């Protein structure tokens, strides 16, 4: 072919501009060093004053402002001591995320299942850890039950410790919920004894004899204790709930990068109604809108989804049935609104009331799992500390402290002062290579190189002997 006849030396000479262009455009830019004057925001860390001297792990809860104004993944957070003789030393830290201490639900083994005086009786062999609840799997519907619970160190103990009397229920025919969980005070008895008496719910056709059969007890499980449950931080809340048709709607303006992981509702004080309502969550991204000019907007080619929806249910049961008080509430919905992670969004929380009276909602809260920033308080003795963020050029720090960090069950608690603009803020000088600041030149150079190669090949072909 024609181009195969071009001399290699001409090809090499023509390739030199290409190599030079590649070297030009792939220069390695060193990561900038963190410095207090290049952060837009600062927060004073208020250390505990009731403990002297400060020794060991100290943690402060992070709020929504940090997520809104810091870089994604909080990679630009830095802690500095205020001016000292040694300057402003950087304090290593680690960030924790609240999660249950026991990740798994344990099974409780059912022993000695039978009946006594028309009641179902059985023992449970409990896991070897503290617990605050036992969930029973009962194969029965439309009932109200009383469970007498006692604990002991051994089976068939002559004098077990009473743990209380609890009401279980299933009100499926009334389109309400059911509860077969025993809410205990924190206990650690190896064995529990259960005396369970079921009665048909009012208005149903069942009988006590048909319900009080040992075979309805299928299994028992032990969830993580309440003390081990996830902690949440309220990011925003509103009492402005409007009626729109059959829905009660609360609207939030959610800044970019704020993780929304639970929606919680508070009812008006004294309200004891029974209900089960569907809830719809819709996060709608507002393209190009950024309420904070100091926060970088999402890249134009990173087109977010126009809307994201999820659903859940809230319920409350407060009834007096067959002389027994039934009380249960679940007024929180877990969620993960991905649209809020990197883009400004409007979030609507809509409760479907159907034909029922709207609920007296006192407030709606957006919550996230609690995040804490933790550091060694020993280094902070007599050194006021400040948290800085708002420098998008920084990479995440690498600390040995974070690599070796193991959260304490009882850390010292610090707090963050309100966010303030850094009075010494100085914008960074753009030290990127000219080609990084003007990436469009890449296409111009490549086009020029292609033209040069084509012209060189054409001229070389004309000089070849025929």
ABEGO torsion letter per residue (X at the ends): XAAAABBAAAAAAAAAAAAAAAAAAABBBBBBBBBAAABABBBBBBBBAABOBBBEBBBBBBBAAAAAABBBGGAABBBBBBBBAAEBBBBBBBBBBBBBABABBBBBBBBGBBBBGGBBBBBBBBBBBBBABBBBBBBBBGBBBBBBBBBBABBGBABBBBAEBBBBBBAAAAGBBBBABBBBBBBABABBBBBBBBBBBBGBABBAAAABBAAABABBBBBBBAAABBBBBBABBBABBBBBEABBBBBBBBBBGBBBABBBBBBBBGBABBBBBBBBBBBBBBBGBBABAABBBBBAABBBBABBBBBBBBBBBBBBBGGBBBBBBBABBBBBBAAAAABBBBBBBBBBAEABBBBBBABBBBBBBBBBBBBBAAAABGBBBBBBBGBAABBBBBBAAAAABBBBABBBBBBBBBBBBBAABBBBBBABBAAAABAAAAAAAAAAAAAAAAAAAAAAAAABBX
